[in-house]
């Protein structure tokens, strides 16, 4: 198998993944959680198939929120890279009862895309970080738009903000970790439907739409304040 197609995993990725899950679960259990649905009060969010998009540096809390707060009726699958780090994240996803697809634009891209299509066909929602796994930060790659165009399912921008957090400055995306007992606000953005057979120019425009919708979810824009 070529390096471009391999799925990387070491003996330590699974136990370390379980440890990472324990840390995430411990911190997230202390957070004050607020959900805002911009699709309206009658929208049955969490109960219909969709493609969730969020920035790579905001992945600390969404699994916990989906599992214990949203309590969606449909299974969730998340895209992780085919690297060793991706193997750890796949373990974290599994500990939350979620499925994982391994692949990225850098490794196993075509196979990963086919796997995402299959997950949707099997009734799952998909969760994607459109600027991952290596950036550039806050720039939407076309994969999420192509997946929405091919499947017909809407993109839901998940804007995540914390009232207080640490930021890993050495990480390419300035990864954000919420401080214990802080507040997390997740805004379930308006659905973005992408028509079939779009042109390259239309694809680029939909990528810009996703970026604009997720703008409030980046720490550079500050916390998103929405009244109850």
MARBA-3410 file (N, C-alpha, C, O; in Angstrom, 1 decimal):
228
0.8,-1.2,0.0,0.0,0.0,0.0,0.9,1.3,0.0,1.8,1.3,0.8 ~ 0.6,2.2,-0.9,1.4,3.4,-0.9,1.1,4.3,0.3,0.1,4.2,0.9 ~ 2.1,5.2,0.6,1.9,6.1,1.7,0.7,7.0,1.6,0.1,7.4,2.6 ~ 0.4,7.3,0.3,-0.8,8.2,0.1,-2.1,7.5,0.4,-3.1,8.2,0.7 ~ -2.1,6.2,0.5,-3.4,5.5,0.7,-3.4,4.8,2.1,-4.5,4.2,2.4
-2.3,4.7,2.8,-2.3,4.0,4.0,-3.0,4.6,5.2,-3.1,5.9,5.2 ~ -3.5,3.8,6.1,-4.1,4.3,7.3,-3.2,4.0,8.4,-2.9,2.8,8.7 ~ -2.7,5.0,9.1,-1.6,4.8,10.1,-2.2,4.6,11.5,-3.2,5.2,11.9 ~ -1.6,3.7,12.2,-2.0,3.4,13.5,-0.8,2.7,14.2,-0.2,1.8,13.6 ~ -0.6,3.0,15.5,0.5,2.4,16.3,-0.2,1.7,17.5,-1.4,2.0,17.8
0.6,0.9,18.2,0.0,0.2,19.3,-0.5,1.1,20.4,-1.4,0.8,21.1 ~ 0.1,2.3,20.5,-0.2,3.2,21.6,-1.4,4.1,21.2,-1.8,4.8,22.1 ~ -1.8,4.2,20.0,-2.8,5.2,19.6,-4.1,4.9,20.3,-4.8,5.9,20.7 ~ -4.5,3.6,20.5,-5.8,3.3,21.1,-5.8,3.7,22.6,-6.7,4.3,23.1 ~ -4.8,3.2,23.4,-4.8,3.6,24.8,-4.7,5.1,25.0,-5.3,5.6,25.9
-3.8,5.7,24.2,-3.7,7.2,24.3,-5.1,7.9,24.0,-5.5,8.8,24.6 ~ -5.7,7.3,22.9,-7.0,7.8,22.6,-8.0,7.7,23.7,-8.8,8.7,23.9 ~ -8.0,6.6,24.4,-8.9,6.4,25.6,-8.6,7.5,26.6,-9.5,8.0,27.3 ~ -7.3,7.7,26.8,-6.9,8.7,27.8,-7.3,10.1,27.4,-7.8,10.9,28.3 ~ -7.2,10.4,26.2,-7.6,11.7,25.6,-9.1,11.9,25.8,-9.6,13.0,26.3
-9.9,10.8,25.6,-11.3,10.9,25.8,-11.7,11.2,27.2,-12.6,12.0,27.5 ~ -10.9,10.5,28.2,-11.2,10.7,29.6,-11.0,12.2,30.0,-11.8,12.8,30.7 ~ -9.9,12.8,29.4,-9.7,14.2,29.7,-10.8,15.1,29.1,-11.3,16.0,29.8 ~ -11.1,14.8,27.9,-12.2,15.6,27.2,-13.5,15.5,28.0,-14.2,16.5,28.3 ~ -13.9,14.3,28.3,-15.1,14.0,29.0,-15.1,14.7,30.4,-16.2,15.2,30.8
-14.0,14.7,31.1,-13.9,15.3,32.4,-14.1,16.8,32.3,-14.9,17.4,33.1 ~ -13.4,17.5,31.4,-13.5,18.9,31.2,-14.9,19.3,30.7,-15.6,20.2,31.2 ~ -15.4,18.6,29.7,-16.7,18.9,29.1,-17.9,18.7,30.1,-18.9,19.4,30.0 ~ -17.7,17.8,31.1,-18.8,17.6,32.1,-19.0,18.8,33.0,-20.0,19.0,33.6 ~ -18.0,19.7,33.0,-18.0,20.9,33.9,-18.6,22.1,33.1,-18.9,23.1,33.7
-18.7,22.0,31.8,-19.0,23.2,31.0,-20.5,23.5,31.1,-21.3,22.6,31.2 ~ -20.8,24.8,31.1,-22.2,25.3,31.0,-22.5,25.3,29.5,-21.8,26.0,28.7 ~ -23.5,24.6,29.1,-23.7,24.4,27.6,-25.0,25.2,27.2,-26.0,25.2,27.8 ~ -24.9,25.8,26.0,-26.0,26.5,25.4,-26.0,26.2,24.0,-25.0,26.3,23.2 ~ -27.2,25.8,23.5,-27.5,25.5,22.1,-28.4,26.5,21.5,-29.5,26.8,22.1
-28.0,27.0,20.3,-28.9,28.0,19.6,-29.1,27.4,18.2,-28.2,27.1,17.5 ~ -30.4,27.3,17.8,-30.7,26.7,16.5,-31.3,27.8,15.6,-32.4,28.3,15.9 ~ -30.5,28.3,14.6,-30.9,29.4,13.8,-31.9,28.9,12.7,-32.4,29.7,12.0 ~ -32.2,27.6,12.7,-33.2,27.1,11.7,-34.7,27.2,12.2,-35.6,26.8,11.5 ~ -34.8,27.8,13.4,-36.2,28.0,14.0,-36.6,27.0,15.0,-36.0,25.9,15.1
-37.5,27.4,15.8,-37.9,26.6,17.0,-38.6,25.2,16.6,-38.6,24.3,17.4 ~ -39.1,25.1,15.4,-39.7,23.9,14.9,-38.8,22.9,14.2,-39.2,21.9,13.7 ~ -37.5,23.3,14.1,-36.5,22.5,13.4,-36.1,21.3,14.3,-35.7,21.5,15.4 ~ -36.3,20.0,13.8,-36.0,18.9,14.6,-34.5,18.5,14.6,-34.2,17.4,14.2 ~ -33.7,19.5,15.0,-32.2,19.3,14.9,-31.8,18.0,15.7,-32.2,17.8,16.8
-30.8,17.3,15.0,-30.4,16.1,15.6,-31.2,14.9,15.2,-30.8,13.7,15.5 ~ -32.3,15.1,14.5,-33.2,14.0,14.1,-33.2,13.8,12.6,-34.0,13.0,12.1 ~ -32.4,14.6,11.8,-32.4,14.4,10.3,-31.0,14.3,9.9,-30.1,14.9,10.5 ~ -30.8,13.7,8.7,-29.4,13.5,8.2,-28.9,14.9,7.7,-29.6,15.7,7.1 ~ -27.7,15.1,8.0,-27.0,16.4,7.5,-25.5,16.2,7.6,-25.0,15.1,8.0
-24.8,17.2,7.1,-23.3,17.2,7.1,-22.9,18.4,8.0,-23.1,19.5,7.6 ~ -22.4,18.1,9.1,-22.0,19.1,10.1,-20.6,19.6,9.8,-19.7,18.8,9.6 ~ -20.4,20.9,9.7,-19.1,21.5,9.4,-18.7,22.4,10.6,-19.5,23.2,11.0 ~ -17.5,22.2,11.1,-17.0,23.1,12.1,-15.5,23.2,11.9,-14.8,22.4,11.3 ~ -14.9,24.3,12.5,-13.5,24.5,12.3,-12.7,23.5,13.1,-13.1,23.0,14.2
-11.5,23.2,12.6,-10.6,22.1,13.2,-10.2,22.5,14.6,-10.1,21.6,15.4 ~ -10.1,23.7,14.9,-9.6,24.1,16.3,-10.7,24.1,17.3,-10.5,24.5,18.4 ~ -11.9,23.7,16.9,-13.1,23.7,17.8,-13.6,22.3,18.1,-14.7,22.1,18.5 ~ -12.8,21.2,17.8,-13.3,19.9,17.9,-13.2,19.3,19.4,-13.6,18.1,19.6 ~ -12.8,20.1,20.4,-12.7,19.6,21.7,-14.0,19.1,22.3,-14.1,18.0,22.9
-15.1,19.9,22.1,-16.3,19.6,22.8,-17.5,19.0,22.0,-18.4,18.5,22.6 ~ -17.5,19.1,20.7,-18.7,18.7,19.9,-19.1,17.3,20.2,-20.3,17.0,20.2 ~ -18.2,16.3,20.3,-18.6,14.9,20.5,-19.4,14.8,21.8,-20.4,14.1,21.8 ~ -18.9,15.4,22.8,-19.5,15.4,24.1,-20.9,16.0,24.1,-21.9,15.5,24.6 ~ -21.0,17.2,23.4,-22.3,17.8,23.3,-23.3,17.0,22.5,-24.5,16.9,22.9
-22.8,16.4,21.4,-23.7,15.6,20.6,-24.2,14.4,21.3,-25.4,14.0,21.2 ~ -23.4,13.8,22.1,-23.7,12.6,22.8,-24.6,12.8,24.0,-25.6,12.1,24.2 ~ -24.4,13.9,24.8,-25.1,14.0,26.0,-26.0,15.2,26.1,-26.9,15.3,26.9 ~ -25.9,16.1,25.1,-26.8,17.3,25.1,-27.8,17.2,23.9,-29.0,17.2,24.1 ~ -27.3,17.1,22.7,-28.2,17.0,21.5,-28.9,15.7,21.5,-30.1,15.6,21.2
-28.2,14.6,21.9,-28.8,13.2,21.9,-29.6,12.9,20.7,-30.7,12.5,20.7 ~ -28.8,13.1,19.5,-29.5,12.9,18.2,-29.9,11.5,18.1,-29.3,10.5,18.6 ~ -31.0,11.3,17.3,-31.5,9.9,17.1,-30.8,9.2,16.0,-30.8,8.0,16.0 ~ -30.0,9.9,15.2,-29.3,9.3,14.1,-27.8,9.1,14.5,-27.3,9.9,15.3 ~ -27.2,8.1,14.0,-25.8,7.9,14.3,-24.9,8.9,13.6,-25.3,9.5,12.6
-23.8,9.3,14.3,-22.9,10.3,13.8,-21.6,9.7,13.4,-21.0,8.8,14.1 ~ -21.1,10.0,12.2,-19.7,9.6,11.8,-18.9,10.8,11.6,-19.4,11.8,11.0 ~ -17.6,10.8,12.0,-16.8,12.0,11.8,-15.6,11.6,11.0,-15.0,10.5,11.0 ~ -15.1,12.6,10.2,-13.9,12.4,9.4,-12.7,12.7,10.2,-12.6,13.8,10.7 ~ -11.8,11.8,10.2,-10.5,12.0,10.9,-9.4,11.7,9.9,-9.6,10.9,8.9
-8.2,12.2,10.1,-7.1,12.0,9.1,-6.7,10.5,9.2,-7.0,9.8,10.2 ~ -5.9,10.1,8.2,-5.4,8.7,8.2,-4.1,8.6,8.9,-3.4,7.6,8.8 ~ -3.7,9.7,9.6,-2.4,9.7,10.4,-2.6,9.0,11.8,-3.7,8.6,12.1 ~ -1.5,9.0,12.5,-1.6,8.4,13.9,-2.5,9.3,14.8,-3.2,8.8,15.6 ~ -2.4,10.6,14.6,-3.3,11.5,15.4,-4.8,11.2,15.0,-5.6,11.2,15.9
-5.0,10.9,13.8,-6.4,10.5,13.4,-6.9,9.2,14.0,-8.1,9.1,14.3 ~ -5.9,8.3,14.2,-6.3,7.0,14.9,-6.7,7.3,16.4,-7.6,6.7,16.9 ~ -6.0,8.3,17.0,-6.4,8.6,18.4,-7.8,9.3,18.4,-8.6,9.0,19.3 ~ -8.1,10.1,17.4,-9.4,10.8,17.4,-10.5,9.8,17.0,-11.6,9.9,17.5 ~ -10.1,8.8,16.2,-11.1,7.8,15.9,-11.5,7.0,17.2,-12.6,6.6,17.4
-10.5,6.8,18.1,-10.8,6.1,19.4,-11.6,7.0,20.2,-12.6,6.5,20.9 ~ -11.4,8.3,20.3,-12.2,9.2,21.0,-13.6,9.1,20.5,-14.6,9.1,21.3 ~ -13.8,9.2,19.2,-15.2,9.1,18.6,-15.9,7.8,19.0,-17.0,7.8,19.4 ~ -15.1,6.7,19.0,-15.7,5.4,19.4,-16.1,5.4,20.8,-17.2,4.8,21.1 ~ -15.4,6.0,21.7,-15.7,6.1,23.1,-17.0,6.9,23.3,-17.7,6.7,24.3
-17.3,7.8,22.4,-18.6,8.6,22.5,-19.7,7.9,21.7,-20.8,8.5,21.5 ~ -19.5,6.7,21.2,-20.5,6.0,20.4,-20.6,6.4,19.0,-21.7,6.2,18.4 ~ -19.6,7.1,18.5,-19.6,7.6,17.1,-18.8,6.7,16.2,-17.9,6.0,16.7 ~ -19.0,6.8,14.9,-18.2,6.1,13.9,-17.2,7.1,13.4,-17.3,8.3,13.6 ~ -16.2,6.6,12.7,-15.1,7.4,12.1,-14.7,6.9,10.7,-14.7,5.7,10.4
-14.5,7.9,9.9,-14.0,7.7,8.5,-12.6,8.2,8.5,-12.3,9.4,8.9 ~ -11.6,7.4,8.0,-10.2,7.8,8.0,-9.8,8.3,6.6,-10.0,7.6,5.6 ~ -9.4,9.6,6.5,-8.9,10.1,5.2,-8.9,11.6,5.2,-9.5,12.2,6.1 ~ -8.1,12.2,4.3,-8.0,13.6,4.2,-7.5,14.0,2.8,-7.3,13.1,2.0 ~ -7.4,15.3,2.5,-6.9,15.7,1.2,-5.4,15.3,1.0,-4.9,15.2,-0.1
-4.7,15.0,2.1,-3.3,14.7,2.0,-3.0,13.2,1.9,-2.0,12.8,1.4 ~ -3.9,12.4,2.5,-3.8,10.9,2.5,-5.1,10.3,2.4,-6.0,10.6,3.2 ~ -5.3,9.3,1.5,-6.5,8.5,1.4,-7.7,9.4,1.1,-8.8,9.1,1.6 ~ -7.5,10.4,0.3,-8.6,11.3,0.0,-9.8,10.7,-0.7,-10.9,10.9,-0.3 ~ -9.5,10.1,-1.9,-10.6,9.5,-2.7,-11.3,8.4,-1.9,-12.5,8.4,-1.9
-10.6,7.5,-1.2,-11.2,6.5,-0.5,-12.0,7.0,0.7,-13.1,6.5,1.0 ~ -11.4,8.0,1.3,-12.2,8.7,2.4,-13.5,9.3,2.0,-14.5,9.2,2.7 ~ -13.5,9.9,0.8,-14.7,10.5,0.3,-15.7,9.4,0.0,-16.9,9.6,0.3 ~ -15.3,8.3,-0.6,-16.2,7.2,-0.9,-16.8,6.7,0.4,-18.0,6.3,0.5 ~ -16.0,6.6,1.5,-16.4,6.1,2.7,-17.5,7.0,3.4,-18.5,6.6,4.0
-17.3,8.3,3.2,-18.3,9.3,3.7,-19.6,9.1,3.0,-20.7,9.2,3.6 ~ -19.6,9.0,1.7,-20.8,8.7,0.9,-21.5,7.5,1.4,-22.7,7.5,1.6 ~ -20.7,6.4,1.7,-21.3,5.2,2.2,-22.0,5.4,3.6,-23.0,4.9,3.8 ~ -21.3,6.2,4.4,-21.9,6.4,5.7,-23.2,7.2,5.6,-24.1,6.8,6.4 ~ -23.3,8.1,4.7,-24.6,8.8,4.5,-25.6,7.8,4.0,-26.8,7.9,4.4
-25.2,7.0,3.1,-26.2,6.0,2.5,-26.7,5.0,3.6,-27.8,4.5,3.5 ~ -25.8,4.8,4.6,-26.2,3.9,5.7,-27.0,4.6,6.8,-27.3,4.0,7.8 ~ -27.3,5.9,6.6,-28.2,6.6,7.5,-27.5,7.5,8.6,-28.1,8.0,9.5 ~ -26.2,7.6,8.4,-25.4,8.4,9.4,-25.4,9.9,9.0,-25.7,10.3,7.8 ~ -25.2,10.8,10.0,-24.8,12.1,9.7,-23.3,12.1,9.6,-22.6,11.2,10.1
-22.7,13.1,8.9,-21.3,13.3,8.8,-20.8,14.6,9.5,-21.5,15.6,9.3 ~ -19.7,14.5,10.2,-19.1,15.7,10.8,-17.7,15.9,10.2,-16.9,15.0,10.2 ~ -17.5,17.1,9.6,-16.3,17.4,8.9,-15.7,18.7,9.3,-16.4,19.7,9.6 ~ -14.4,18.7,9.4,-13.7,20.0,9.7,-13.1,20.5,8.3,-12.1,19.9,7.9 ~ -13.8,21.4,7.6,-13.4,21.7,6.3,-12.0,22.4,6.1,-11.5,22.5,5.0
-11.4,22.9,7.2,-10.1,23.4,7.1,-9.0,22.5,7.6,-7.8,22.8,7.6 ~ -9.4,21.2,7.9,-8.4,20.3,8.4,-7.9,19.4,7.4,-8.5,19.4,6.2 ~ -6.9,18.5,7.7,-6.2,18.5,9.0,-5.0,19.4,9.1,-4.4,19.5,10.2 ~ -4.6,20.1,8.0,-3.4,20.9,8.1,-3.6,22.4,7.6,-2.7,23.1,7.4 ~ -4.9,22.8,7.4,-5.1,24.1,7.0,-5.1,24.4,5.5,-5.1,23.4,4.7
-5.1,25.6,5.1,-5.0,26.8,6.0,-6.2,27.1,6.9,-7.3,26.7,6.5 ~ -5.9,27.7,8.0,-6.9,27.9,9.0,-8.1,28.7,8.5,-7.9,29.7,7.8 ~ -9.3,28.3,8.8,-10.5,29.0,8.5,-10.8,29.2,7.0,-11.4,30.1,6.5 ~ -10.2,28.2,6.2,-10.4,28.2,4.7,-11.1,26.8,4.4,-10.6,25.8,4.7 ~ -12.3,26.9,3.8,-13.1,25.7,3.5,-12.5,25.0,2.3,-12.5,25.6,1.2
-12.1,23.8,2.5,-11.8,22.9,1.3,-13.0,22.4,0.6,-14.1,22.4,1.3 ~ -13.0,22.1,-0.6,-14.2,21.8,-1.4,-14.9,20.4,-1.1,-16.0,20.2,-1.5 ~ -14.2,19.6,-0.3,-14.8,18.3,0.0,-16.2,18.3,0.6,-17.0,17.5,0.1 ~ -16.4,19.1,1.6,-17.7,19.2,2.2,-18.8,19.7,1.3,-19.9,19.2,1.3 ~ -18.4,20.6,0.4,-19.4,21.1,-0.6,-19.7,20.0,-1.6,-20.8,19.8,-2.0
-18.7,19.3,-2.1,-18.9,18.2,-3.1,-19.7,17.1,-2.5,-20.6,16.5,-3.1 ~ -19.5,16.8,-1.2,-20.3,15.8,-0.5,-21.8,16.2,-0.4,-22.7,15.3,-0.6 ~ -22.0,17.4,-0.1,-23.4,17.9,0.0,-24.0,17.9,-1.4,-25.2,17.6,-1.5 ~ -23.3,18.3,-2.4,-23.8,18.3,-3.8,-24.2,16.9,-4.2,-25.2,16.7,-4.9 ~ -23.3,16.0,-3.9,-23.6,14.6,-4.4,-24.7,13.9,-3.6,-25.5,13.1,-4.2
-24.8,14.2,-2.3,-25.7,13.5,-1.5,-27.1,14.1,-1.4,-28.1,13.4,-1.2 ~ -27.1,15.4,-1.6,-28.4,16.2,-1.4,-28.7,16.6,0.0,-29.7,17.2,0.3 ~ -27.8,16.2,1.0,-28.1,16.5,2.4,-27.5,17.9,2.7,-26.5,18.3,2.1 ~ -28.1,18.7,3.6,-27.6,20.0,3.8,-26.4,20.1,4.7,-26.1,19.2,5.5 ~ -25.6,21.1,4.5,-24.5,21.4,5.4,-25.0,22.2,6.5,-25.7,23.2,6.3
-24.7,21.8,7.8,-25.1,22.6,9.0,-23.8,23.2,9.6,-23.0,22.4,10.1 ~ -23.6,24.5,9.5,-22.4,25.1,10.1,-22.6,25.1,11.6,-23.6,25.6,12.1 ~ -21.6,24.5,12.3,-21.7,24.4,13.8,-20.7,25.4,14.3,-19.5,25.2,14.4 ~ -21.2,26.6,14.8,-20.3,27.7,15.3,-20.1,27.5,16.8,-21.1,27.5,17.5 ~ -18.9,27.3,17.2,-18.6,27.0,18.6,-17.8,28.1,19.2,-16.8,28.5,18.7
-18.3,28.6,20.4,-17.5,29.6,21.1,-17.5,29.3,22.6,-18.4,28.7,23.1 ~ -16.4,29.7,23.2,-16.2,29.5,24.7,-16.0,30.9,25.4,-15.4,31.8,24.8 ~ -16.6,30.9,26.6,-16.4,32.2,27.3,-15.0,32.3,27.8,-14.5,33.5,28.1 ~ -14.3,31.2,28.0,-12.9,31.3,28.5,-12.2,30.0,28.0,-12.7,28.9,28.1 ~ -11.0,30.2,27.5,-10.3,29.1,26.9,-8.8,29.3,26.9,-8.3,30.4,27.0
-8.1,28.2,26.7,-6.6,28.2,26.4,-6.5,28.0,24.9,-7.3,27.4,24.3 ~ -5.4,28.6,24.4,-5.1,28.4,23.0,-3.7,27.9,22.8,-2.8,28.5,23.3 ~ -3.5,26.8,22.0,-2.2,26.2,21.8,-1.6,27.0,20.6,-1.9,26.7,19.4 ~ -0.8,27.9,20.9,-0.3,28.8,19.9,0.7,28.1,18.9,0.8,28.6,17.7 ~ 1.3,27.0,19.3,2.2,26.3,18.4,1.5,25.4,17.4,2.1,25.0,16.4
0.2,25.1,17.6,-0.5,24.3,16.7,-0.9,25.2,15.5,-1.0,26.4,15.6 ~ -0.9,24.6,14.3,-1.2,25.3,13.1,-2.5,26.1,13.1,-2.6,27.1,12.5 ~ -3.5,25.5,13.9,-4.8,26.2,13.9,-5.1,26.9,15.2,-6.2,27.4,15.4 ~ -4.0,27.0,16.1,-4.3,27.7,17.4,-5.4,26.9,18.1,-6.3,27.5,18.6 ~ -5.2,25.6,18.3,-6.2,24.8,18.9,-6.7,25.3,20.2,-6.0,25.8,21.0
-8.1,25.3,20.4,-8.7,25.9,21.5,-9.2,24.8,22.5,-9.9,23.9,22.1 ~ -8.9,25.0,23.7,-9.3,24.1,24.8,-10.1,24.9,25.8,-9.6,25.9,26.4 ~ -11.4,24.6,26.0,-12.1,25.4,27.0,-11.7,25.2,28.4,-11.2,24.1,28.8 ~ -11.7,26.2,29.2,-11.3,26.1,30.6,-12.5,25.5,31.4,-13.7,25.7,31.1 ~ -12.2,24.6,32.4,-13.3,24.0,33.2,-14.2,25.0,33.7,-13.8,26.1,34.1
-15.5,24.7,33.7,-16.6,25.5,34.2,-16.9,26.8,33.4,-17.6,27.7,33.9 ~ -16.3,26.9,32.2,-16.6,28.0,31.3,-17.9,27.6,30.6,-18.5,26.6,30.8 ~ -18.3,28.5,29.7,-19.6,28.4,29.0,-19.2,28.1,27.5,-18.4,28.8,26.9 ~ -19.9,27.1,27.0,-19.8,26.8,25.5,-21.1,27.1,24.9,-22.2,26.6,25.3 ~ -21.0,27.8,23.8,-22.2,28.1,23.0,-22.1,27.5,21.6,-21.1,27.8,20.9
-23.0,26.6,21.3,-23.0,26.0,19.9,-24.2,26.5,19.2,-25.3,26.3,19.5 ~ -23.9,27.2,18.1,-24.9,27.7,17.2,-25.1,26.8,16.0,-24.2,26.7,15.2 ~ -26.2,26.2,15.9,-26.6,25.3,14.8,-27.0,26.2,13.7,-28.2,26.7,13.7 ~ -26.1,26.5,12.7,-26.4,27.4,11.7,-27.4,27.0,10.7,-27.9,25.9,10.7 ~ -27.9,28.0,9.9,-28.9,27.7,8.9,-28.4,26.7,7.8,-27.2,26.7,7.5
-29.3,25.9,7.4,-28.9,24.8,6.4,-28.4,25.4,5.1,-28.9,26.4,4.6 ~ -27.4,24.8,4.6,-26.8,25.2,3.3,-27.0,24.0,2.3,-26.4,23.0,2.4 ~ -28.0,24.2,1.4,-28.2,23.1,0.4,-27.4,23.4,-0.9,-27.3,24.6,-1.3 ~ -26.7,22.4,-1.4,-25.8,22.6,-2.5,-26.4,21.8,-3.7,-26.6,20.6,-3.6 ~ -26.7,22.5,-4.8,-27.3,21.7,-5.9,-26.4,20.7,-6.6,-25.2,20.8,-6.4
-26.9,19.8,-7.3,-26.1,18.8,-7.9,-25.4,19.4,-9.2,-25.9,20.4,-9.7 ~ -24.3,18.8,-9.5,-23.6,19.1,-10.8,-23.2,20.6,-10.8,-23.4,21.3,-11.8 ~ -22.6,21.1,-9.7,-22.2,22.5,-9.7,-20.9,22.7,-10.4,-20.1,21.7,-10.5 ~ -20.7,23.9,-10.9,-19.4,24.2,-11.6,-18.4,24.5,-10.5,-18.6,24.6,-9.4 ~ -17.1,24.6,-11.0,-16.0,25.0,-10.1,-16.2,26.3,-9.5,-15.9,26.5,-8.3
-16.8,27.3,-10.3,-17.0,28.6,-9.8,-18.1,28.6,-8.7,-18.0,29.2,-7.6 ~ -19.2,27.8,-8.9,-20.2,27.6,-7.9,-19.7,26.9,-6.6,-20.0,27.3,-5.5 ~ -18.8,26.0,-6.8,-18.2,25.3,-5.7,-17.4,26.2,-4.8,-17.5,26.2,-3.6 ~ -16.6,27.1,-5.5,-15.9,28.1,-4.7,-16.8,29.1,-3.9,-16.4,29.5,-2.8 ~ -17.9,29.4,-4.5,-18.8,30.3,-3.9,-19.5,29.6,-2.7,-19.6,30.3,-1.6
-19.8,28.4,-2.8,-20.4,27.7,-1.6,-19.3,27.5,-0.5,-19.7,27.5,0.7 ~ -18.1,27.3,-0.9,-17.0,27.3,0.1,-16.9,28.6,0.9,-16.8,28.6,2.1 ~ -17.1,29.7,0.2,-17.1,31.0,0.8,-18.3,31.2,1.7,-18.2,31.8,2.8 ~ -19.5,30.6,1.3,-20.7,30.6,2.2,-20.4,29.9,3.5,-20.8,30.4,4.5 ~ -19.8,28.7,3.4,-19.5,28.0,4.6,-18.5,28.8,5.5,-18.7,28.8,6.7
-17.5,29.4,4.9,-16.6,30.2,5.7,-17.3,31.3,6.4,-17.0,31.6,7.6 ~ -18.2,32.0,5.7,-18.9,33.1,6.4,-19.8,32.6,7.5,-19.9,33.3,8.5 ~ -20.4,31.5,7.2,-21.3,30.9,8.3,-20.6,30.5,9.5,-21.1,30.6,10.6 ~ -19.3,30.1,9.3,-18.5,29.6,10.5,-17.7,30.7,11.1,-17.0,30.5,12.1 ~ -17.8,31.9,10.6,-16.9,33.0,11.1,-17.0,33.2,12.6,-16.0,33.5,13.2
-18.3,33.1,13.1,-18.5,33.3,14.5,-17.8,32.2,15.4,-17.7,32.4,16.6 ~ -17.5,31.1,14.7,-17.0,30.0,15.5,-15.5,30.0,15.7,-14.9,29.1,16.3 ~ -14.8,31.1,15.2,-13.3,31.1,15.4,-13.0,32.0,16.6,-13.7,33.0,16.8 ~ -12.0,31.7,17.3,-11.6,32.5,18.5,-11.2,33.9,18.1,-11.3,34.8,19.0 ~ -10.8,34.1,16.9,-10.4,35.5,16.5,-11.6,36.4,16.4,-11.5,37.7,16.4
-12.8,35.9,16.4,-14.0,36.7,16.4,-14.6,36.9,17.7,-15.6,37.6,17.9 ~ -14.0,36.2,18.7,-14.5,36.3,20.1,-15.8,35.5,20.3,-16.3,34.8,19.4 ~ -16.2,35.4,21.6,-17.4,34.6,21.9,-18.7,35.1,21.2,-18.8,36.3,21.0 ~ -19.5,34.2,20.8,-20.8,34.5,20.2,-21.8,34.7,21.2,-22.1,33.7,22.0 ~ -22.4,35.9,21.4,-23.4,36.1,22.4,-24.8,36.2,21.8,-25.0,37.1,21.0
-25.6,35.3,22.2,-27.0,35.2,21.7,-27.9,35.1,23.0,-27.7,34.2,23.8 ~ -28.9,36.0,23.1,-29.7,36.0,24.2,-30.6,34.8,24.2,-31.0,34.3,23.2 ~ -31.0,34.3,25.4,-31.9,33.2,25.6,-33.3,33.6,25.0,-34.2,32.8,25.1
END
